[in-house]
Amino acid sequence: MSLLDTRSITLLERTLDASSLRQKVLSNNIANIDTPNFKRSDVSFQEALSNALSPGDTLEGRITDPRHIQINSTNLDDVKPTVFQENTTSLRTDGNNVDIDAEMTNLAENQILYNTMTQQINSKFGILKYAISEGKR
C-alpha cells in the first residue's frame, strides 16, 4: 500500500478544478440575471468522472493526434469539466432563463462540494505529514 495514493489525489484535484469552474459559471449566471436574452450556463463533469472511474463495457478511443477528443478515457488526467449553455425556454418576457433561486441553490451545493473536497485533500496530506514526522523519531 502506497502512503501517497496519487489516483485519489488526482481525483480530488480534478473535482476541485470542476467545482472552481462551476463557481465562476454560476456567479456569471447570477451577475447576468437582468440581461435580456442571456442563457444560463453550467458545468458538466460528473458523468465524465463516473465513466473514467468505472468504464465497464464501453469502448475506449485511441488518440492519434493531439487535437482529438478522448473517448471513454480511464485516465483521470483526461477528465476535464466542460461548460455548456442551457437553451431552455423561459417564462420571462426578456428571454433570460436564469432562475435566482435555482442558481443560489446550485451555488450553495457547489460550495459544500468544494469544502468537502478541500477537507479530503487536507486529510490525505495530513496523513502523509504525520507519517513523515513520526518516521523521524
Residue frames as qw, qx, qy, qz and C-alpha x, y, z in Angstrom:
[[0.000, 0.888, 0.459, 0.000, 0.00, 0.00, 0.00],
 [0.418, 0.394, -0.004, 0.818, 1.38, 3.37, -1.01],
 [0.227, -0.487, -0.454, 0.711, 1.40, 6.18, 1.50],
 [0.171, 0.454, -0.102, -0.868, 0.72, 8.69, -1.23],
 [0.488, 0.425, 0.761, 0.049, -2.29, 7.48, -3.21],
 [0.088, -0.244, 0.320, 0.911, -1.80, 9.55, -6.36],
 [0.077, -0.374, -0.778, -0.499, -5.02, 8.35, -8.02],
 [0.230, -0.741, -0.613, 0.148, -7.23, 9.64, -5.21],
 [0.244, -0.576, -0.036, 0.779, -5.29, 12.91, -5.03],
 [0.063, -0.001, 0.575, 0.816, -5.74, 13.34, -8.79],
 [0.155, -0.565, -0.776, -0.233, -9.44, 12.61, -8.37],
 [0.262, -0.743, -0.406, 0.463, -9.72, 15.24, -5.64],
 [0.224, -0.374, 0.240, 0.867, -7.74, 17.72, -7.74],
 [0.001, -0.238, -0.701, -0.673, -10.00, 17.23, -10.78],
 [0.216, -0.691, -0.690, -0.016, -13.11, 17.63, -8.62],
 [0.275, -0.660, -0.185, 0.674, -11.74, 20.84, -7.09],
 [0.147, -0.138, 0.452, 0.869, -10.98, 22.19, -10.57],
 [0.106, -0.448, -0.754, -0.469, -14.50, 21.39, -11.74],
 [0.282, -0.733, -0.562, 0.259, -16.04, 22.93, -8.63],
 [0.261, -0.498, 0.031, 0.827, -13.97, 26.09, -9.04],
 [0.028, 0.073, 0.593, 0.802, -15.05, 26.42, -12.67],
 [0.196, -0.587, -0.757, -0.209, -18.69, 25.80, -11.71],
 [0.272, -0.661, -0.376, 0.589, -18.46, 28.55, -9.08],
 [0.122, -0.305, 0.273, 0.904, -17.35, 31.01, -11.77],
 [0.096, -0.255, -0.744, -0.610, -20.08, 29.90, -14.18],
 [0.253, -0.659, -0.704, 0.076, -22.83, 30.11, -11.55],
 [0.237, -0.588, -0.179, 0.753, -21.59, 33.53, -10.44],
 [0.042, -0.090, 0.483, 0.870, -21.71, 34.67, -14.07],
 [0.164, -0.485, -0.793, -0.330, -25.31, 33.43, -14.32],
 [0.275, -0.714, -0.520, 0.381, -26.28, 35.41, -11.23],
 [0.218, -0.431, 0.094, 0.870, -24.46, 38.52, -12.47],
 [0.095, 0.018, -0.575, -0.813, -26.45, 38.37, -15.72],
 [0.131, 0.420, 0.859, -0.262, -29.87, 37.81, -14.18],
 [0.260, 0.750, 0.313, -0.522, -31.23, 41.05, -15.65],
 [0.043, -0.412, 0.588, 0.695, -29.51, 40.77, -19.05],
 [0.747, 0.388, 0.120, -0.526, -32.08, 40.32, -21.83],
 [0.858, 0.412, -0.262, -0.162, -31.77, 37.07, -23.83],
 [0.020, -0.591, 0.783, -0.193, -29.00, 35.75, -21.56],
 [0.909, -0.069, -0.352, -0.213, -28.95, 31.96, -21.37],
 [0.611, -0.660, 0.417, -0.133, -27.60, 30.28, -18.25],
 [0.590, 0.465, -0.658, 0.041, -24.56, 28.03, -18.39],
 [0.813, -0.490, 0.266, -0.171, -23.47, 25.11, -16.24],
 [0.062, 0.615, -0.784, -0.061, -20.56, 22.70, -15.94],
 [0.963, 0.035, -0.146, -0.225, -20.65, 19.04, -16.95],
 [0.083, 0.630, -0.745, 0.204, -18.20, 16.88, -15.01],
 [0.652, -0.241, 0.603, -0.392, -19.92, 14.14, -13.01],
 [0.920, 0.312, 0.123, -0.202, -20.74, 11.90, -15.99],
 [0.583, 0.658, -0.454, 0.143, -17.21, 12.06, -17.43],
 [0.168, -0.556, 0.712, -0.393, -15.78, 11.31, -13.98],
 [0.806, -0.067, 0.459, -0.369, -18.15, 8.38, -13.45],
 [0.875, 0.466, -0.103, -0.080, -17.19, 6.93, -16.83],
 [0.356, 0.675, -0.592, 0.260, -13.48, 7.25, -16.03],
 [0.371, -0.444, 0.689, -0.436, -13.86, 5.59, -12.62],
 [0.613, 0.069, 0.772, -0.155, -15.95, 2.65, -13.85],
 [0.236, 0.385, -0.534, -0.715, -15.58, 2.27, -17.59],
 [0.756, 0.175, 0.501, -0.383, -17.43, -1.07, -17.64],
 [0.692, 0.227, 0.631, 0.265, -18.02, -2.50, -21.10],
 [0.345, 0.902, 0.059, -0.254, -17.52, 0.74, -23.01],
 [0.794, 0.372, 0.089, 0.472, -15.03, 1.10, -25.83],
 [0.360, -0.760, 0.065, 0.537, -12.06, 3.36, -25.35],
 [0.567, 0.821, 0.017, 0.056, -10.94, 5.61, -28.18],
 [0.752, -0.190, 0.138, 0.616, -7.32, 5.89, -29.26],
 [0.093, 0.943, -0.023, -0.319, -5.81, 9.31, -29.86],
 [0.786, 0.203, 0.274, 0.517, -3.60, 9.59, -32.94],
 [0.266, 0.572, 0.083, 0.771, -3.48, 13.39, -32.99],
 [0.226, -0.161, -0.543, 0.792, -3.21, 15.83, -30.04],
 [0.303, -0.027, -0.065, -0.950, -6.30, 17.67, -31.32],
 [0.496, -0.240, -0.774, -0.312, -8.50, 14.59, -30.97],
 [0.556, -0.461, 0.228, -0.653, -11.08, 14.36, -28.20],
 [0.019, 0.204, -0.955, 0.215, -10.56, 11.46, -25.79],
 [0.717, -0.184, -0.341, -0.580, -13.41, 8.94, -25.82],
 [0.899, -0.380, -0.144, -0.167, -14.14, 6.96, -22.64],
 [0.383, 0.566, -0.590, 0.429, -10.75, 7.54, -21.08],
 [0.788, -0.485, -0.368, 0.089, -9.86, 5.71, -17.88],
 [0.532, 0.080, -0.248, 0.806, -7.08, 8.19, -17.19],
 [0.203, -0.801, -0.463, 0.320, -8.16, 10.80, -14.65],
 [0.280, -0.410, 0.179, 0.849, -5.80, 13.35, -16.22],
 [0.047, 0.184, 0.652, 0.734, -8.02, 13.32, -19.31],
 [0.151, -0.697, -0.701, 0.000, -11.23, 14.03, -17.38],
 [0.162, -0.007, -0.065, 0.985, -11.97, 17.74, -17.67],
 [0.210, 0.612, 0.589, -0.485, -15.05, 19.80, -16.85],
 [0.195, 0.273, 0.535, 0.775, -16.88, 21.35, -19.78],
 [0.193, 0.376, 0.316, -0.850, -19.10, 24.41, -19.81],
 [0.101, 0.372, 0.796, 0.468, -22.38, 24.16, -21.68],
 [0.236, 0.005, 0.055, -0.970, -25.14, 26.66, -22.35],
 [0.199, 0.380, 0.877, -0.216, -28.69, 25.76, -21.43],
 [0.125, -0.026, -0.389, -0.912, -31.02, 26.92, -24.19],
 [0.018, -0.474, -0.870, 0.133, -34.26, 26.12, -22.44],
 [0.075, -0.661, -0.393, -0.635, -37.28, 28.32, -22.86],
 [0.170, -0.049, -0.503, 0.846, -38.01, 30.95, -20.29],
 [0.072, -0.720, -0.687, 0.059, -41.19, 32.15, -18.66],
 [0.195, -0.637, -0.078, 0.742, -39.69, 35.62, -18.63],
 [0.512, 0.812, 0.261, -0.103, -40.57, 38.08, -21.37],
 [0.054, 0.886, -0.397, -0.233, -36.96, 39.23, -21.86],
 [0.837, 0.403, -0.368, -0.038, -35.76, 35.73, -22.93],
 [0.032, 0.568, -0.729, 0.381, -33.45, 35.29, -19.94],
 [0.825, -0.191, -0.486, -0.218, -33.66, 31.78, -18.41],
 [0.317, 0.237, -0.684, 0.613, -31.80, 32.38, -15.13],
 [0.622, -0.632, -0.375, -0.271, -33.77, 31.44, -12.01],
 [0.008, -0.697, 0.481, -0.532, -32.17, 33.12, -8.99],
 [0.772, -0.406, 0.335, -0.357, -33.49, 30.52, -6.53],
 [0.983, 0.161, 0.014, 0.089, -32.08, 27.63, -8.56],
 [0.526, 0.646, -0.329, 0.445, -28.75, 29.42, -9.04],
 [0.284, -0.672, 0.463, -0.505, -28.39, 30.17, -5.33],
 [0.923, -0.214, 0.251, -0.199, -29.19, 26.52, -4.51],
 [0.887, 0.378, -0.104, 0.245, -26.60, 25.33, -7.05],
 [0.211, 0.746, -0.391, 0.496, -24.08, 27.80, -5.62],
 [0.575, -0.562, 0.438, -0.402, -24.61, 26.51, -2.06],
 [0.987, 0.018, 0.153, -0.041, -24.39, 22.87, -3.22],
 [0.710, 0.569, -0.219, 0.353, -21.19, 23.62, -5.12],
 [0.084, -0.752, 0.444, -0.480, -19.67, 25.36, -2.09],
 [0.813, -0.376, 0.365, -0.253, -20.38, 22.31, 0.08],
 [0.950, 0.271, 0.021, 0.152, -18.74, 20.06, -2.52],
 [0.429, 0.720, -0.322, 0.440, -15.69, 22.32, -2.71],
 [0.376, -0.676, 0.459, -0.437, -15.32, 22.45, 1.09],
 [0.940, -0.168, 0.263, -0.134, -15.66, 18.67, 1.35],
 [0.855, 0.429, -0.090, 0.278, -13.02, 18.04, -1.32],
 [0.144, 0.771, -0.396, 0.477, -10.69, 20.54, 0.37],
 [0.643, -0.536, 0.431, -0.337, -11.09, 18.70, 3.69],
 [0.987, 0.078, 0.139, 0.014, -10.41, 15.37, 1.99],
 [0.677, 0.579, -0.224, 0.395, -7.22, 16.54, 0.31],
 [0.158, -0.744, 0.439, -0.479, -6.06, 18.16, 3.56],
 [0.859, -0.335, 0.316, -0.222, -6.68, 14.83, 5.29],
 [0.929, 0.314, -0.040, 0.190, -4.61, 12.96, 2.68],
 [0.429, 0.654, -0.338, 0.524, -1.67, 15.31, 3.10],
 [0.482, -0.664, 0.351, -0.450, -2.13, 15.32, 6.89],
 [0.976, -0.149, 0.155, -0.023, -1.66, 11.54, 6.94],
 [0.772, 0.463, -0.138, 0.413, 1.47, 11.89, 4.81],
 [0.027, 0.761, -0.333, 0.556, 2.81, 14.65, 7.06],
 [0.745, -0.522, 0.287, -0.300, 2.16, 12.51, 10.14],
 [0.984, 0.071, 0.046, 0.158, 3.98, 9.55, 8.60],
 [0.552, 0.607, -0.232, 0.523, 6.98, 11.72, 7.76],
 [0.201, -0.728, 0.352, -0.553, 7.16, 13.40, 11.17],
 [0.858, -0.388, 0.259, -0.214, 6.71, 10.11, 13.08],
 [0.926, 0.287, -0.095, 0.226, 9.36, 8.50, 10.90],
 [0.290, 0.718, -0.378, 0.507, 11.97, 10.91, 12.23],
 [0.573, -0.644, 0.314, -0.397, 11.52, 9.77, 15.83]]
